[in-house]
Structures are given as C-alpha cells and as structure tokens.
Amino acid sequence: MSTLNLDSISPTETVEIENGLSLVPRLRLNITVYPSSQVVSKPIDEWKMKQTLIDFLKNSLSDPVTVPEEDLKIRRVRDLKKRKRDDPVASGTIFIRDLGFLRKTSRKGEEDEEKSFSDWRRYIVEKMDGIELNLEGVKFKLNVAVPESDDFKAMKKGWEEFYAFGNRGFSRSGKQETDTIILRGVPSRWFAEPRVSSKPSMLVTHTIFSTFGKIRNLNVAEDDDPGKDANDDDGDLVSGLHCKIVVQFEKHKDFYNTFKAFCGRSLHKEGSKLKADYEVAWDKDGFFRNLRNQTQEDSSRARETTTYPRQQQHYSRFSSDEAPRKRFKE
C-alpha cells in the first residue's frame, strides 16, 4: 500500500484517502451571541439569526461568501430564566466550504497558499467579530473565533511547548515528540466492514490510516459523547452512530502530516451528501500507556480473585465501615 505524499499539502486542497473517503477543506467559525442590553424577554429566533448572518457573509465582504442554511448551526438558550447576566443567549458554528475563489487568487507555492488562506481567515474573523445584529428591534453582539483545533499552527505550538516545558516522558528515549492523533465524531459506518456490521472495524480503520504512515498502536471505539459543542436540548442522539479513533504512528513526521491533513477539513464519503465535522486533537495524556496500565491492573485483579477466593469471602464478613482497604481501586 502506497503512503500519501502530504509534504506540500495546501489548506484549500482535497486529500483523497482509502475506501472512498476524502478530506475536504473548509473554514469553521465558532460564534457566540450576547444581548446588547441586559434585558432579554424571549429566546432568540434561530431562523432570523441564520438569515442575518447569511446575508452579511454574502453582502458585506470583499469576496462574497455563500453559506447554505444547513452549514450554519445556531443553538439558543431556551430558558432565559436560568441564564446568568453575562451569559450568551445563543452559540453556534459556521462552516464555509466553498473555497474555490481562494484557489484561483492564491499565488503558486505552498507557503504563499497558506499565507493567503491565513490572511483571508483573519479578515473574516475581524469583519464578523464584535458586529451588532438587529433582530426585530432587539440588538445583539456577535463574538467570532476560529476553534483552536482548526488552527494547525496553534496546535503545533501547543504540542511543542508541552514537550519543551511540561515533559512527561511518553517517548522511549531521546527527543520527545508527540505521535498520536485523536479523532472524535466520525461516522462509524464509514469505518465498518460493508454488509457485515455498522460498527467500526479495526481492520478497515487500520487500512485507511496506514496510507498516512506506519502505525504503532490503534484504538477504535464507539463514541456516544456529544462533545462540548453539543446542544443540551438535543435528546435524539443515537448510540453507536459515531466513533473515536486513536492512532499512534511510528514516526513523528507521519503524525505531523496526518494532523495537518485532518486539521481544517471535513470527512466525506463518496456517494454521500454528508460532511462529517469531527474533532481532532493530539494526545496529551499518554492514551496507550494508560490503556496498558489499566489492562495490567484488570489482569492482576482477575488473578487475585482466582488465586484467593477464600480471602474474598473473608472480606465479606466485615461491614462497609470496618472492611480493610482493597489493594486495587474498583
């Protein structure tokens, strides 16, 4: 299997990977809406807020940006009585997926294309952040920011500082560098064996990520945590739809290129209309080290239970207050 050449990937370039999957470039903006006055009598109108933002992007920028309604998500605070004085009345996300005009105007060369994209992204944020919106006579202030997980340079700086100043010794020897990427919120069925199961497959996932480089460790599990951006009012989350993938590469370079490819992109499956907007992170906590420790602890606990059955019965004679401390945590 050939490895993808990602050394000179630009931020507006689509990355084709295995199993009909591709990483499609987009700009993601997190938005937070605050009332201009402290008195708010009713919840914000989500549809009108969307239309106001869509019109702004189309008519108030040097290069008009078209955003379909489905790529603008607004989550309002429904019970204003529970809202604190300085809390927002709504939050959400804007996905700008049509970046064709950037590819046309960008100069040649990877660095020039990255600079053009970075300058344009900064321009969008500066134009939108702090603007005042008027909805039916009620004024709101908009805060806009690029999420850190979509800013590759910020993420790179984070792991470099972590290993320079907060070293925890995850690597075996020599220079310590991060090598593990974590993906959350990717569709399970895209990593499943077709016509066999809808659950994510270790084999299929390994095949897909092997195109990025040699894998040292891999973990795939269902991910039912809606994440920090989920709406508290959403009660229709279905278990098993998404999965969490943790990949540890043999080489830091392969991790670096993989992270750069997933950062600022959405996952798309050939023949599907869905764009999966996952969360990407690097491993700060030693995921596989902790997993091994937990496995060893569980194994030791099982051996102790098997070897000393009478001792377990002896403990049961004590009350909960008098029982001696167990050797392992529950």
Disulfide bonds with the S-S distance in Angstrom:
none
